Every structure is written in structure tokens, then in C-alpha cells.
């Protein structure tokens, strides 16, 4: 990713998400290798014409794929209601 400070943070974030998707989607990765700007545009990411398109970063070792991350997040959300509160923090008190 270019270290250009004029690159909007949202564009950096969207490219990072695109990269993560490309790690687990071989067709997307191949499309990017053939024509990076077209692959980014198809994903809804309009890369500025005056900036070179960065290469996809290498997938980190022990990276978790998007499906596993979403499943983990869903499992964590389902346990929120099972936490006990010894002080009755969820009970309503009448004034």
C-alpha cells in the first residue's frame, strides 16, 4: 500500500478489505493480477488514476479467513446474554 498521506483513510481500509477477500478468493486474486484497476472497480473501489495500484500483500501466516471470523464474531455475540451480573445490573428499579 502506498504511504501517500493524501490517500484517504477510507480508501486504505477498503483496499485492506479487498486484499483480505482476495486471500480467500482465488478468482478475485487472479482478476486482480490480470487487471488490478478493473478488479478493484468491480468490487466498488475506484482507485485514483494518478496513484499506482499496490500489489496485494502476502497473506499473513495463521490468518483467519473471513467466514471463520464472521462465525467467531457470531458465536461471541450469542454468549453476551449469558453473562451474570451479581448486583442485578439488568433489573429495573422503581423510583
Secondary structure as UniProt FT lines:
FT   TURN            5..6
FT   HELIX           9..24
FT   HELIX           26..34
FT   HELIX           36..42
FT   TURN            43..44
FT   TURN            49..50
FT   TURN            61..62
FT   HELIX           66..78
FT   HELIX           80..82
FT   TURN            86..87
FT   TURN            89..90
//
